[in-house]
Each structure stands twice: as C-alpha cells, then as structure tokens.
Amino acid sequence: MTIDTKTVTKIAKLAHIEVGEAAKEHLSSELSKLFSWIEQLNEVNTDNVPALASVSDTALPWRKDEITDGNCRDTILANAPMSEYGCFVVPKVINEE
C-alpha cells in the first residue's frame, strides 16, 4: 500500500497536527513502509494458533462484584480545583469542526 502526500495531509488534519510540506514526503514514505510491513504480517497463517489473553499463565484472584461508592466523595473532591453539588467542575470542551 502506498500513502501519498495528499493522504498524509488528510491524516494530519484529522489528528489536528501541523505537518510541514517538507515532512509530508518523509511521512508518506514511512507510512507506506509501515503498511507494507502490516500486509506482510497479514500473510502469516495463524489458523492453528490459540487466542492469547496474556503471555504469562497466571490466575488472578477474583473478588466479589459489589457496587460501592467508596464512601469517600468528600476526600476525593477536596483535591479538585472546583466542585459543585458533589461533582467535579470542568471547563466546557467543544470541538466545532
């Protein structure tokens, strides 16, 4: 798969990062190499390979799944710069693009 500079420009815009014209050619080459490597990995036969959740064969202890609030709201909110009605107050964040 070949990534051209137009695609790099689109990716940079979606990621909200500024990429200079000189860097676009380099990134195009690097991304093309990366996707080529991924295509090579897709050719590997993994039919008889069992699914793996962890590389170590360790059983983790289970605990009862009980709903609790921790009973420490005031202690946690004491660290917050602003709180109101028992909740954190954060600035409004809107992406209008």
C-alpha positions in Angstrom: 0.0 0.0 0.0 1.3 3.4 -0.9 0.5 6.5 1.1 0.7 9.8 -0.9 1.2 13.3 0.5 -2.5 14.1 0.0 -3.4 11.2 2.4 -0.8 12.4 4.9 -2.3 15.9 4.7 -5.8 14.4 5.4 -4.5 12.3 8.3 -2.7 15.3 9.8 -5.9 17.3 9.6 -8.0 14.6 11.3 -5.3 14.3 14.0 -5.2 18.1 14.5 -1.5 18.2 14.0 0.5 20.6 11.8 2.8 18.9 9.3 5.2 21.0 7.2 5.4 20.4 3.4 9.0 19.0 3.8 7.9 16.5 6.4 4.9 15.2 4.3 7.1 13.4 1.8 9.1 11.7 4.6 5.9 10.7 6.5 4.5 9.4 3.2 7.5 7.1 2.8 7.4 6.0 6.4 3.7 5.3 6.5 4.0 3.3 3.2 6.7 1.2 4.8 4.6 0.6 7.9 1.6 -0.5 5.9 3.8 -2.8 3.8 5.0 -4.4 7.0 1.4 -4.9 8.2 0.5 -6.5 4.9 3.4 -9.0 5.4 2.0 -9.8 8.9 -1.5 -10.4 7.4 0.1 -13.2 5.2 1.1 -15.2 8.3 -1.0 -18.3 8.8 -2.5 -18.2 12.3 -5.3 -20.8 11.9 -3.9 -23.2 14.5 -2.7 -20.6 17.0 -5.0 -20.3 20.0 -6.2 -16.9 21.2 -3.9 -15.4 23.8 -5.0 -13.1 26.5 -1.7 -13.0 28.4 1.8 -14.2 27.9 2.1 -15.4 31.5 0.0 -18.3 32.7 -1.1 -16.7 36.0 -4.5 -16.9 37.5 -5.6 -13.6 39.1 -7.6 -13.6 42.3 -11.3 -12.8 41.9 -13.3 -10.5 44.2 -17.0 -10.2 44.7 -18.5 -7.8 42.2 -20.2 -5.5 44.6 -21.3 -2.0 43.8 -20.0 0.6 46.2 -19.3 4.3 46.0 -16.2 4.0 48.1 -17.7 6.3 50.7 -15.0 8.9 50.2 -16.6 11.5 47.9 -15.6 14.5 50.1 -12.0 13.3 50.4 -11.7 13.0 46.6 -13.4 16.3 46.0 -11.1 18.0 48.4 -8.3 17.6 45.7 -10.4 19.2 42.9 -9.8 22.8 41.9 -13.6 23.3 41.7 -16.6 21.2 42.7 -20.3 21.8 42.9 -23.2 19.6 44.1 -20.8 16.8 45.0 -19.3 16.6 41.5 -16.1 17.8 39.7 -16.5 21.1 37.7 -14.5 21.1 34.5 -14.3 23.6 31.6 -16.6 23.1 28.7 -14.9 21.4 25.8 -16.5 21.6 22.3 -14.9 20.6 19.0 -16.8 22.6 16.4 -15.2 21.2 13.3 
